[in-house]
Amino acid sequence: MRLIIFLVVFSFLSNTVDGQGSLWEKLNSPPDSSFVASYRNDLIVRLYTSRKYMGQQFLDGSASKSLNYQPSNNYLVGFGINYKLLGINAGFSLPSMRKSMDKYGKTSFFDLQSHVYLRRITFDLFSHVFWGQYLSNSSNILTTPPERGFYYARPDIRSYAVNAEVNYNFNYSRYSLRAPFLQDEWQKRNAGSFFAGGGIYWDGSDADSSFVPSGITVPDFYGGVDFKCWELLALAATGGYAYTFVIDKRFFVVLSAVGGIGVGRSMLADMEGRDYRTYTPFYKLTERFGFGYQYGRMYVGATCVNMDMLFNSPLDNARIHYRSGNIRVNIAYRFSLKKKIKILPGMK
């Protein structure tokens, strides 16, 4: 599946670059060298550890209680490369880093996150499917919770998402998000930028039985509806700001927040096959954090990209908070190539 998606995107970019070289050059024009050093013709090789995650929180305003489900997937270790547009990462989990299935249950997942940082625009894609989750607040919401350190596990819960967002970088010549996240540029001086754009968001989750456990401390949680499925489709306008602090030329700290307001169509289905639907205000926030150190060709740093979404369910005083993201620690080295490699036709 990843290979198919990659080939489709690669083919689209090939045609775009070949047919509209001037557009490509405009979107990816060189930066102001007094603020950003570009190493786009260098090969970046990295070792990393990361964790891709998601979580869904069902909020009941009437009872001031919530059900907090999340997967038990593990941290990964791996290696990767970046060269111009091409980025490849391969990771695997070590036995010593795996969570206990006896305590948390088993999770399997397919995840495809892509963050494309061109000079003038950024494109974010959060897509995944997670099978198997556990109730992280089991001890607070269940009348008879599992023993200490164990959690109520639901191997039947599946969650899925395809969220795509495009934002324009207003200070594109002096501000780089490639520097902390791809390591093929370096932010020399303090700088920031406003971002604005929009996105489309499709998320949902389903299970074989009700999300509401039978032994819950709030019998009328979500109005007593035993729901087993929810889904959202939303559109939003986005805007925000990012800033990178450069300390002693080699250290950096990056902070970014891009919020969004829009409207969505929310659906919920119960165990009896009844559907509940409504239009809802939709709120989202994409946060980026990072810090690191660069000396010569060596880079060491950590980054996090997180997306939070909040919207109403069709039931009274009931909302859903959905979250997904990626935490990563990188050690990278930059190699200069004697001969440039052409990735796409027409691209310099």
Secondary structure, 3 states (H helix, E strand, C coil): CHHHHHHHHHHHHHHHHHHCHHHHHHHCCCCCCCCEEECCCEEEEEEEEEEEEEEEEEEECCCCEEEEEECCCCCEEEEEEEECCEEEEEEECCHHHCCCHHHHCCCEEEEEEEEEECCCEEEEEEEEEEEEEEECCHHHHECCCCCCCCCEEEEEEEEEEEEEEEEEECCCCCCCCHHHHHCCEEECCCEEEEEEEEEEEEEEEECCCCCCCCCECCCCHHHHCCEEEEEEEEEEEEEEEEEEEEECCCEEEEEEEEEEEEEEEEEEEECCCCEEEEEEEEEEEEEEEEEEEEECCEEEEEEEEEEEEEEECCCCCEEEEEEEEEEEEEEEEEEECCCCCCCCCCCC
